[in-house]
Amino acid sequence: MKRREEWRRVLEAEVRLWSAMSCDQLISALPDVQTYEIEFESKKYQIEVELLENTDNYVHVGIAVDNGRFWRAMRPLSSSFICKRTAGL
């Protein structure tokens, strides 16, 4: 499996994890950029999660994955998602 395909599986898992949270949970968990390392199928990956936007209507979160090697970390695989706030808040 090619490197970017491996990273995509990690990225998809992280997006599922973070997008399961409510807007309030995301805001609380992401006062600053969160960076951490995970092991996925015996390989280590660097994850970066950032609150991109916090508006009255939605929260926008960005997630990036790389393998921690300098040159590859310069071009991580990334995605983002939007958590819509419920009406009446």
N, C-alpha and C positions, 0 to 999 in steps of 0.2 A: 504494500500500500504506500502511495506517495506521501511525503511529508505533509502537504497541505490537506490531503484527505484525512490523515490522522488528526491533524489540528481541528478540522471541521467537526469531527465527532466529539472532541473535547469541548469545543465552543458550543455546540448544540446542547450538550449536557449542562454546561454552565448557564446558558440562556434559560433552559427549563428550570433550573434551580432558582435563579434570581427572579424570573418572571412569575413564579408562583407566590411571591410576596405581595402584600398590599402596598399601596403608595406610601402610607405612613411608615411601614416597615422598611421600605427602600430608603426613604429620607433619613430615618434613624440609623440605618446600617451604613449609609454612604455620606457622612459629613465631609469626608476627604476621600481621595482615590484609595481604593483598597487593592493591594497587591499581595498575592500569595502564590504558593507553589502547591501543585497537586500531583499525585501519581495516578496515571490512567494506563491500564494494560502494561504495567511494569516500566513505563517511561515517565519522566518528570516534565511538567509543563508550568510555565509562568502565566498567571492570570492577572489581569488588571480590570477592575470594575469601577466605573465613574458615573456619577450623577451628572448628566449633560444639561438637563433643563428641569426646573421645578416651577411649573406655572399653576394658575388657578384651576386649569382643566386637566392637566396630565403631568406625569413625571417621565422623563426620557433618560434611559440608562444605556451606557455603552460598555461593551465587554470585548477585551482583546486577549488573544492566546498566542504564545510563542514557546519555543523550547529553551529559552534562556541563553542561547548562544548569541554573541554580540551581533554578528551580521544578520542573522535571521530575526533577531529581536527588533531590528530596524524596520522590518516589514511584517508586523504581526497580522494574524487573521482576526478580523473584528466583525462585530454585529452590534445592533442596538434594538431596543424594544421600547414601546410606550405603554405605560400603565395609566389608564384613564381614571380620573377621580369620579366617584359616584355623585350623582346629582344631590343637591342640598347641602353640600359641604362648603 
